[in-house]
Amino acid sequence: MIRPSIFREYDIRGLAGKDLSPEFAELLGRAYAKLISSRIPVASRRHLTVSVGQDCRLTSDSYTQALIKGLTQGGVDVIRLGTCPTPLTYFSIFDLNLDGGIMVTGSHNPAEYNGFKTCVGKETIYGAQIQEIRSLMETLLAAPESHQRLGQISEYPIIARYTDYIVSKARPLKKKKIVLDAGNGTASTVAPELFRRLGAEVIPLYCELDGNFPNHHPDPTVPENLKQLVKTVLQEKADFGLAFDGDSDRIGVVDEQGRILYGDELMVLFSRSVLKEIPGATIISEVKSSHRLYDDIQAKGGTPLMWKTGHSLIKSKMKETKAVLAGEMSGHIFFADRYFGFDDAIYAGIRVFEILSESNQPLSEMLADLPSSVSTPEIRVECEEEKKFLLVEETKNLLRSNFSINDIDGVRVAFQDGWGLVRASNTQPVLVLRFEATTLPGLQSNRNIVETALKRAAERIGHPPIQTDLPASHH
């Protein structure tokens, strides 16, 4: 009944009907209730209260009902939020000062997936804590426990509360024409109305909830999924376009010329804005991000910090370092400046709106002074799940004697005119590669060095041959 592979580094995720079922969700609720009950000292034991939100996938209703049943059986009170973005579930924990929360969501995955993002207190749990939930589920499966008190269920209109909160905190904004692509996901419930209340002229695109995601996969990091947004921005002569993933914690941005801004370029935009007000601030990004971002933060008087990929890992590092801003290539953007420090794509979109309102420049000109570079998108290379970390380690061993290496998360190799990365995905049986350089020949040379080492490493550990062909793109 319980497949270990669905307990990922940052969340629980799998195929609906195969890896996940209402019975699984109910058991998860009971295990989670046990987990958070163990965190509260007996002397201060009280009624624990958590929020539960859900996305619009076809299985989310049944999984949410079953999850809530399990939570209440475990003695936990539940505030049901209904269909809403993941960031609104996070927001409810801060706003209502709750003991935790769970979001039922398949995130940016295709329609046949679903999953659970879990918070204990105000922290999104990851790694060992997710494995702890798994072991509690296995224990309960073997020996069910009954709880003396059944938890209570209530409902809370989180969308109205969140919208009012954001509007009350917003800075003065100029009227802008904005295309919003919700990808038929949860941003549909919040973004169009919120941006209109903030004074924007909104052109909605796929802003109807549909768990089949009939127009494109709900993942704005894939250029293919942004084709209609680019087209609409150009047709409507909009100031910019925003795209959201299925649960609205990843953002995609398109400028008025129809060019996609990638996560690290967005971070340049945001970091410049934040550093004007908080000189010297610590700003975090991850190992897949451009050296241009880190150099720009440094040049603008900030303190750049390169960290591991993964929204839970970054939130934890932000808290530790008191960073005011963080962001990933995948479009997870975290503002602790004037906000709570969790990843909220709708709020990040509002910060783009603010930045444009404070400037006379169009979005396309705001990053025109960044040095040009040539880079690859993320190159995903299939590899055996049980050998992916070993493969990265062996690649590092082959490169470390000749090059400067950052091994905080995989292997990031520094070259004279750029860098190359090989890291094991925490969520899939793939390696992620990325390269950047000032020139195309430099990029090809860097790729050749790293990919040759990777192929040699595969031979050494008896892994099937590695295929890594993908074109570069200019930024």
N, C-alpha and C positions, 0 to 999 in steps of 0.2 A: 504493500500500500504506500510506503514512503520511499521515494527514490532519492538517494543521497545527492545525486547530481543537480537537483533543483535548488538546493540550498547554496546559493551563490555567495560571492564575496560581499555584495552590497544588499542583496534582497533574496526573496524566494520567488522563483519564476520557472514556468514550464508550460507544456502543452495542455490546454484545457481538455478535460475528458480522458486524457492519457496519464499525465503526471499529476493533475489536480482534479479534485472532485469536491462536492459539498461536504462529504465525510472528512476529507483532508482539512478543509477550512474549519470545520467544527473542532476537530482535534487540535489544530493550530491555535484556535481561540482559547481552549482549555490550557494548553501549554504556555501560552503567552500570559494568561492570568496567573499561572503558577510562578512564572519568571518574575513578573513585576511585584507579586505579593512577597517574594523572597527578598526584594530590594528595600522594603519598608520595615524599619525596626518594629518589633512586637509592641514596644511601649507606646509607639505613636500610630499603631495600626488603626486605620480608618477605612471608610468606603473608598476604594480606588475607582477613579473615573477615567475612561479613555474615549477618544473620538474614533469613529470609523467612517471613512469616505470611500467612494468607489468611482471607477471610470465607467465608460458606456459600453464596454464589451458585452457580448451576448450572454456570457456566463457570470458577469459581475454581480447581478442581482442575487442569484442563488448562492454564490460563494459568500456574499456579504451577510445574507440571512443566516447561513450556517455558522459563519465566523462569530456573529453576534450571539448566537445561541451558545456556542462554546465559551465565549467570554463571560456571559451571565451565569452559566453553569459553574464557572470558576469563581463566582462571587464578585465580579467586577461590574460596575455601572457603566453603561455605554451611552454616549451621545452620538446619535446617528446623523450624519451630515448629508446623506444622499449623494447624487452624482455631482462631482465637483473636481477641480484640479488637485493634484497631489499637494502643491504649495498651500492650498486652502486647508487641507488636513493639518499640515505643519502649523499654519497660522492659528488654527483653533487651539492647538496645544499651548501656544504662548498667550493668546488672547483670553482663554478661559482658565489658564494655569492648571492644565490637566496632568495626569500621571503618565500619559503616553498616548499613542495613536497608531492606527493601522490604516493604510490605504490599499484597497483591492485594485490592482492595476497591472496590466501587461506592458505599461510604459510606452516605449517607441517600437515595440515588437509588432509583427504582423497580427492580424485579427485572431488567428487560432491560438495565440498565447494568452496567458493571464499570470497573475502573481500577487505578491504582498510586499509592501514597503513598510517597515516596522520601526517605531520610535519607542524607546523606554525613557520616560521623562521627556526632556526636550532634545535628546540625542537620537539621531538615526543610527540604529545599530548595524554592525557589520562583522565580518570575520568570525572570530570565536563565539561571539554572542549569538550569531545566527545558527552556528553549530550547536550551541547550548539549547536553543529552541528545538532543534531536530532531536537531540537526545531526550529532552523532556517529552516530546511527542511519542518517541519509541517506548519510553517508560510507561506513559499513560495508556498506550495501546496494549501493553502487556498486563498492566494492573490498573484499571480505571479507578479514579477516586471520586467520591461525591463531596460536594461542598455544602456547608450548613446553611449558608445564605445565598439566595439567588440574586444576581445583580439586576438593577432596574434599567429600563431603556427609555431614553427621551430623544427628542429631535431638536436641532438648532439650525436656524436659517443662516448658515455661514456665508453664503454668496452675498447677501445683502450687507452683512456685517463687514466683510472684507472690502467690498466696494466702497462703503461709507468711510472706512478707515483710510484706504488709499487716496480717496478724493480729499479727505480732510488734511492729509499730509503733503499733498502735491504742491509743487511750486508753480508760480504763474506760467501758463503755457500759451504759446501762439497757436492759432488754428493751423493745423496741418492736414493734408490729405494722406490717409494711411490705409493700405490694403492689409487686411488681417486674414491669414490662412490658418484656420483652426484644424484643418485636416480631418474634419468630422469628429474630432476628439473633444476633451473636456473644456478647452479654452472657449468653446462655443457658448458655454453657460455664463461666462464672465466678461471676456475681453471686448466684444463689440459694444455692449452697454457701458462698460467702464470707460473706454476710450471716448465714446460720445459724451459722457458726463464730463470728461476732462476737456471737451471743446474740439475734438478732432472730427473731421469728416471721414467717416469709416466706410470703406468698401469691403464688405464681408465676402470671404471666399471659403466655401465648404464649412460654414458655421452652423451646420445642422448635425446634431448628435447621430452617429450611425456606427455601431460597433463592427460593421463589416468593412469600414474604411474604403468605400467604393472608388474614391478618386485617386488616392495615392497612399502608400504606407505612411503611417504617422511619425515620420522621422525626418526632421528638417536638416539633418547633417548630410543627407544624400542629395546632390544637385538635381538628380532626376526628379525628386519629389517637389522641387521648387520651380519647375518649368512654368506652371500656370501662374504662380505668384509673380515671377519675373515678367511674364507677358502682360499681366494685368497692371503692374506698376507702370510699365512703359505706355500701355494703351491709355490709362487714366491720367498719365502725367502726375502720378502720386509723388509725395515727398520721400516716402520709403515704404517698404513692406515688411511685415513680421509674420513668421511662421512658428507654429508650436507643435510639439510632439503630442502623442496621445494623452498624456497626463499633465502636460503643460509645465514640465520642469526643464525642458530644453528649448532654446530659442534659435531661430534662423532669421537673419536680417538681409534685406536686399536694398541697395541704395537706389536713388532716383534714376540712375542710368541702367538699372537692371543687373548690377554686379552683386554677387553674393559676398557678404563679409563673413569670414570664418571666425571661429571662436577666439583665436588668439588676436585677430585684428579687432574684434569687438572689445577685447580686453584692453587694447591700446586706447581705444576711444574712452572706455570707462575709467581706466587708470589715470589718464590725463585730467579728466573731470574731477576725480576724487582728490588727486594730489594738489590741485589748485587750492582746495579747502583744508586738506590735512597734510601739510608738508612732512616728508619723511616716512609716510605710512608704509606698513608692510603689505605687500600685495602678492598673492599666491597664484601660480598656475602650475601646469603639469608637464611631464617630460615630452609630450607630443607637440608642445607649443613652440612657436618660432623664437629664435634668438633675438629677433627684432623687438619682440615684446619685452623681454628681460632687459635688453639694452635701453629701450625707451623709458621704462620705469626708472632705471638707474639715472639716465640723463635728465629726467624730470624731478630728480631729488627723492625718489621713493626707494624702498628697500624690497627688491624682488626676491622671491623665494620659489625655487623649483621643487615640486613635490610629486607624490604618486598620483596616478590617475584613479578616479573613483569619487563619486559625490560624498559618500560617508567619510572617506579618508580625508578629504579636503576640509569638510566641515569640522572634523576633529582637530586638524592642524590649525585652522583659523582660530579656534577657541584657545588653543595652546599658545599661539604667537600673537594673539590679539590683532590679527590682520583685519583690515577694513573691507577688503574686496578679494575675491578669488574667482577663477573661471577655468573651464576646460574647453578643449577643441570641440567637444561634443555639444557645446551650447548650454551646459549647466553653468549658470552665473550666480554668484553668492555675494550679496551686499550685506555687510555688517554696518556700513555707513548709512545712518537714517533708516535701518531695517534690521531684521532679526538674524541675518547670517545664514539663512537656508536658501536653496536654489529655487528661484521663482521666475519663470520665463516671462510671465505677464508683467511682473514688477520690473524686470530688466528692460522690457519693451517700453515701459513708461520712462525709464531713465534715458533711453534713446530719444524719446519724445522731448524730454526736458533739455537734453544737450543741444538738440536742434533748435529748440525754442530760445536758447540763450545765445545762439550764434546766427550770423547772417550768411554763413557758408552752407551750401548744400552738403549732404552726407558724403558724397563722392570726393569732396575736396578736403574733408577733415583729416584724412590719413594720407593725403598726397605727398606729404613730406617724409613718409616712411621710406627707408632705403628699399629699392626694388630687390626682389629675390625670386629664385626659381625653386619650387618645391613640389613634392608629390602629395597627393591626398594620402589618407591612411591606406596602406597596402595590407590587405588581410590574407594571410597565408595559412591554408589548412594544415593542421598538424595534430598528431595524436595527443589526446587530453593528458595521458599519463606521462608524456615525454616533453611537453611544451616548456616547463621550467628548466628541465635538464638541458634542453636544446639552447636556451638563452644563456645558461651558465657556461656551457661549452663554447659558445660563440664569444662570450666575454673573455674566457681563458685564451682564446686564439688572438684576440685583439689587444689585450691589456699591455703587452710588452712594448708595443709600438705607438700607442695612442693614449691620449688623456680620456678617461672614462668616468661617467657619472652612472653609478649602479643603484640609485635610489629606487628605481622601478624599471627593471630590465637593464638594457645596455644603451646608453646614449654616448656616442663616440664624437669627440670634438675634432674637427678638421680645421685647416687654416682658413677656409672660406665657408664653413658651414658645419653641419652635423648630420649624423644618421642614428636611427633608433631601431632597436629590436626589443619588443617586450611581449610577454605572454598575456593574453586577454584573461581577465578574471571571470568572464561570463561565458566564453565560447571556446571550442577546441581550435583556436587560431592563434597565430603570432601576428602582432601588429608592427608594421614597419613604416617609417616615415623619414624623408630626407629633405634637406634644404641647403641651398648654396647661393652664392652671388651670381654664378653663371651656369649655363646648361652643361658645358664640359666638366665644370667642377662638380656639379650634382651627379653626373654620370660616373665620374671617377670615385666619388664617395660611396655611391651605391654599389659600385663594382667591388670595392674593398670589403664592405659589410656583407654583401650578399655572398661573396666568395667564402668568407669566414663562416657564414651561416650554413652554406652547402657542405663545407668541410666538416662542420660540427655534426650535421645530420648523418654524414657517412660514419663518423667516429662512434656515434651512439646507436647506429643501426636503424635510423629513421629513413623512411622512403624519401626519394629525391624531392627537393624543395623547388617550387615554381614561383617566380616573383616578377612577372612582367607587368608593368603598368607605366603609362606615360606621365611626364611631369607637367605641372601647370605653373604659369607665371603669376606672381602677385606684385 
